Amino acid sequence: MRAVATTTLIKGARSTRSTIALKLLMAASGIVFILFVLVHMYGNLKAFSGELAYNEYAEHLRTFGEPYLPYGGLLWILRVVLLGSLVAHVGSAVALSMRAHAQRPVKYAVKKNKASSLSSRTMRWGAVALLLFVVWHLLQFTIVKINVGAGGQAAEVTENPFRLLTAAFQPEQWWMVVIYLLAMLALAFHLHHGTFSAIQTLGFTNTAESRARARVAGWVVAIVVAGGFSLVPLFTVFGVIS
Amino acid sequence: MKLTLKIWRQANASEKGALKTYELDGVSSDMSFLEMLDLLNEQLLHNDEEPVAFDSDCREGICGMCSLMINGEAHGPEVTTTCQLHMRSFKDGDTITIEPWRATSFPIVKDLIVDRSAFDRIIQNGGYISANTGSAPEANSVPAPRDKAMRAFNTATCIGCGACVAACPNGSASLFLGAKITHLGELPQGQPERYSRVQSMVGQHDAEGFGGCTNIGECAAACPKEIPLDVISQLNKDLRKSMILG
């Protein structure tokens, strides 16, 4: 799939090897992420029910499906699916953006954007920002369990999901709240265009009405997910969740 | 009207090009954009300079030959072709930047002229129906539903000018491709080759080096024939189905 101009006609082209197939892969993996963030956001709201309920929910995620699944089995299945989706999503994005750059090596001196949304124009750099955030987020709450607040790396904080969460968003760590809110803004942007784009790539927007509905879906997913996620750090820093 | 024109000058495909500034006086607001360039070329010839090379043919907005990126907009500020754009859309004293379509698949021939034969090859690779020629068949023997016929006619207005590629940050020809796929795919006559068509046309599109679509909508906004973005959805749907149907 190299970007080379040709003077010959291509015979036996396979649809599975096309740029549209790459886009379909991006759309399908993107939908996996949309479903994941919806469930993840909903689960986070358990923080409003207090320490006991939140920690019980965290433990329940590990015992889910027992004895059919081993302890933590569901989480490992999810991790494999998410990692696979990430490889597919980022891999296609890199391949497609390399094609795009090869197609326009000389930029326009003047170029106006007439129809594209800000969110659609920030997909690539916004994605890089999100990826960096996800790396930090996983280090902070899953892999290393970095406590930036009071109590340091003591086990009673790091092994208590609720305390690890609340310690991260205390007023003294206001900058952590800012990082998370900025990341949610980036996520909202990415979801706003990404949701619409996935629906269009899958070929479900064949009329003006269905296209308008897909745009509304983009707004709804972006606001519900980013808004829902932002509630927990905001209500923690203002002392409602404690 | 007096104008300052910044025009891309490039001797041929291999030379490096640059924007060159020209002052042009005596432009009438009733002139078309191409007539304004004709006036500039007369001035250049008078001064023994090389005239600016640009594409044009019918000058009626139906052939798809004219192009030009005008102040960062394909075919300029109005929803029409450059030949049907008039100088009344500009003001006295304006500076107008004129560039060629920029895409590796549309190599520059000279100045503002690009080679759009990549589009011809996409059409050659499936953008047709195979029908026996001879006497015209009875019109009512193959009924076509009205809404499908209207969609086919509306998308058949694509003149292949390449504005969609020029406006797209990825240099994708998806709107052009989608217009052809929808035009032929909506009609009964297009059905037998529907899925092999989408495979070979997309294959040619990719082999020509055009980029992938990111569904941002700049193409539809630039299209002088107002081809809507939903043709790209149709293209995606037909390609997706072709994966299963072979």
Interface residues (C-beta under 8 A of the other chain):
Chain A: M1 A3 V4 A5 T6 T7 L9 I10 K11 A13 R14 S15 T16 R17 S18 T19 I20 A21 L22 K23 L24 L96 S97 R99 A100 A102 Q103 R104 P105 V106 K107 Y108 A109 V110 K111 K112 N113 K114 A115 S116 S117 S120 R121 M123 H193 F196 S197 Q200 T201 L202 G203 F204 T205 N206 T207 A208 S210 R211
Chain B: K6 L19 M69 N71 G72 E73 T97 E99 R102 A103 T104 S105 P107 S117 A118 R121 Q124 N125 A167 P169 N170 G171 S172 V198 Q199 S200 V202 G203 Q204 H205 D206 A207 E208 G209 F210 G211 G212 C213 T214 N215 I216 G217 E218 A220 A221 A222 P228 L229 D230 I232 S233 Q234 L235 N236 K237 D238 L239 R240 S242 M243
